């Protein structure tokens, strides 16, 4: 059983543009291993409401993907230990 999910990731832009692009590519690859990436939108760098890990800005990336029910937990585990990721949120779309 596969569901559609939306992932929003805030990446620390201090790691550099190449590292941000590499992180986005790694996230796409991880999702593609278990499901499909339906849409990816790099929303750009925005000022954060409050500093997170001494970062005042963050690069926002929104990913719409379809994957099995157990996959979001694995993706959360990977994002928690990924350097450069400030925050993330995965929600199921629809219903």
C-alpha positions as CSV (number, residue, x, y, z in Angstrom):
1,X,0.0,0.0,0.0
2,X,1.5,3.3,-1.1
3,X,0.5,6.8,0.0
4,X,1.4,10.2,-1.2
5,X,3.5,12.4,1.2
6,X,4.8,15.9,1.2
7,X,8.3,16.6,2.7
8,X,9.5,20.1,3.5
9,X,13.2,20.3,4.4
10,X,15.1,23.4,5.7
11,X,18.8,23.1,4.8
12,X,21.5,25.3,6.3
13,X,22.8,27.5,3.4
14,X,26.1,28.0,5.2
15,X,27.2,24.6,4.0
16,X,27.5,26.1,0.4
17,X,25.5,25.9,-2.7
18,X,27.1,22.7,-4.0
19,X,26.5,20.9,-0.7
20,X,22.8,22.1,-0.7
21,X,22.4,20.7,-4.2
22,X,24.1,17.5,-3.1
23,X,21.7,17.1,-0.1
24,X,18.7,17.7,-2.4
25,X,20.1,15.0,-4.8
26,X,20.6,12.6,-1.9
27,X,17.1,13.1,-0.7
28,X,15.7,12.4,-4.2
29,X,17.9,9.3,-4.5
30,X,16.7,8.0,-1.1
31,X,13.1,8.5,-2.0
32,X,13.5,6.9,-5.5
33,X,14.9,3.7,-3.8
34,X,11.5,3.0,-2.2
35,X,9.0,5.1,-4.1
36,X,8.7,7.8,-6.7
37,X,9.3,11.6,-6.6
38,X,6.2,13.3,-8.0
39,X,7.4,16.9,-7.7
40,X,10.4,18.8,-6.3
41,X,10.4,22.5,-5.7
42,X,13.4,24.4,-4.4
43,X,11.7,27.4,-2.7
44,X,15.0,29.3,-2.1
45,X,16.6,30.8,0.9
46,X,14.4,32.6,3.4
47,X,15.0,34.3,6.7
48,X,14.0,32.0,9.7
49,X,11.7,33.2,12.4
50,X,14.3,32.3,14.9
51,X,17.9,31.0,14.7
52,X,18.4,27.3,14.5
53,X,21.9,26.0,15.2
54,X,23.2,29.6,14.8
55,X,21.7,29.9,11.3
56,X,19.5,32.9,10.6
57,X,18.5,31.7,7.1
58,X,17.5,28.4,5.6
59,X,17.0,26.9,2.1
60,X,13.5,25.5,1.8
61,X,12.9,22.4,-0.4
62,X,9.4,20.9,-0.9
63,X,9.1,17.3,-2.2
64,X,5.9,15.5,-3.1
65,X,6.5,11.7,-3.3
66,X,4.7,8.4,-3.3
67,X,6.0,5.6,-1.1
68,X,5.0,2.6,1.0
69,X,3.6,3.3,4.5
70,X,6.7,2.3,6.4
71,X,9.1,4.5,4.3
72,X,8.5,7.9,6.0
73,X,9.9,6.6,9.3
74,X,13.1,5.5,7.5
75,X,13.4,8.8,5.8
76,X,13.0,10.7,9.1
77,X,15.7,8.5,10.6
78,X,18.1,9.5,7.7
79,X,17.2,13.2,7.8
80,X,17.8,13.4,11.6
81,X,21.4,12.3,11.2
82,X,22.1,14.2,8.0
83,X,24.5,17.2,8.5
84,X,23.2,20.4,7.1
85,X,19.5,19.6,7.6
86,X,18.1,22.1,10.1
87,X,14.4,21.0,10.2
88,X,12.0,18.7,8.2
89,X,8.4,17.7,8.2
90,X,6.7,14.8,6.5
91,X,2.9,14.8,6.1
92,X,0.6,12.4,4.3
93,X,-1.4,14.1,1.5
94,X,-5.0,13.5,0.9
95,X,-7.6,11.5,2.7
